[in-house]
Amino acid sequence: MNIIDILSLDCIESAASVSSKKRVLEKLGGLITTQNPELSEDEIFESLVSRERLGSTGIGHGVAIPHGRVKTGGKSIGCFLQLENAVDFDAIDGKPVDLVFGLLVPEDSTDEHLQILSTLANLFSNEEICDNLRQAASAEEIHTLITHWQATTE
């Protein structure tokens, strides 16, 4: 699964200013709806919050991958936030999160959902790429870093 196929430049924000996990999830909803107006911010937020209730998507080392399923929309959608200040995300290691990849998949896309999560886990297990993502100065730079990483793993 190629992450760049689901992550447009318009769905990346560097130095995002948010103060809490809830605000992160709201910000993800706002980014996604700008590119996918058939989805509502409320629908996205509820999907992400429902998944968080099952357990935090904070995977450790300052990274979270909030994800959910939606009934509308026929394709998987990603968005990325590099946070200006880390926020508590109830991560498994107890550390605050400053890199967030939000993911929405169609309700019936179980295999694709798992493939994307696996690819994201590989991406964020690379300390060098995470350090570079944290230091990136723009959405364009973040997009380039992810594109380059993806190209070297294929």
Helices and strands as residue ranges (DSSP letters): G 3-5, G 9-11, E 12-16, H 21-35, H 41-54, E 58-60, E 63-64, E 67-70, E 77-87, E 97-106, H 110-124, H 127-135, H 139-153
